[in-house]
Amino acid sequence: MTITADASFEVLPFTRTCRHIWEDGDHVLIGVSPGNSYFSSERIGDLARWATTRFAQVDFVYADLHVDRMFAAFGYAPEHAEKRAAKEIKAVRRRILKGVEESGPPLAEIRVRALSEFQSNPVYQLLHRRVLHFLETDEEFRKGCEEMALHFVGSKLPGGESITDAQLQVCFDYMAAELPFFVDTPSILDVPSSVAAYHVKMPLTDVLFARGGGLRATRNQAYAVVRPEAAAASIHTPAETPDTTSNHVPPTGGTVDDRRAA
């Protein structure tokens, strides 16, 4: 289901339904995390130009919740963790705004917002509670979250050491803040349909978009891998969670219950 959108990006919708939502072109959400070197201001600019040629609305949402706790869980002193988190959150916002500004006159509406701005959104609150509920009650979903946590933070663990319960819980909290946007962005942002775009397939994609029960993406929520075409064959996965090991770049119609994924 590969779509070559233009000369710079290759698009791979996850399912046939995801492709149809992509073709509708209503909205795309691009999540950005602190410490992810993939998201340079130049890359943001490229993504902004690409997105506005295809979608009526574009949202860049950057992670700013639990970042300090991620630093602390992986070895930073609490005060240092808070300072580094604040620094990196400011840096990622600055990169996004710079990239969007340098992308040229937008052909569609572009918004840049932090995850924390949605904490008072009733739909986001409901979805967040559902994510936490399924973490406690759905073994398959929890296992997927554990795999996702290890996928992104395994390289940060000293050789031979396993992730601790405390570290895993912080990873869960970090992911749970982002997952509402992979379940039902249309209801959160009041758009007809939405594509969550990221440059790699996430370990939870199958759980949210391919299984028959449990927590699933709604029928007007899509997921697509969007990656630089030139690097498609060799691209690697940068840390989605904050990079806590680096000295330079430390550690995205109807009610929700009525709607189901196709």
PEHULIN-V21990 format. One line per field, one symbol per residue. phi: phi as a letter, one per 20 degrees, with the letter a starting at -180 (. if undefined). psi: psi as a letter, one per 20 degrees, with the letter a starting at -180 (. if undefined). Layout:
BEGIN
phi = ???
psi = ???
END
This chain:
BEGIN
phi = .fcefafdcdccffcffgfffgffmfacddecdfmefgeffffgffffffffedcfcccecdfcdmffffgffdoffgfffffffgfffffffffffffffefngfebfcccbegffefefgfggfffffgffffeddfffffffffffffedgfeeggneefefffffffgfffffefgfeeaggffdlcfbbdedbebfegegffedceebmfcfffddccbfccgffdgecfdeffeegfedeedcfg..offffdcfe
psi = kppohaihqppnqhrgghgghghhkgqppoppqqjoihmrhggggghggghiihqhqppppqpjpjghhgghhkiqqgggggghggghghghgggghggggiirpqirppqoqqhhijhiphgggghghgghghhhiohgggghhghgghhhihiipqpiqqprhgghgggghghhhhhhiigmhghgilqgrqpoprirpqhighghiiriabpqqrijprpppoqphhjhijqrorphrpnjiqigna..orrghhqqq.
END
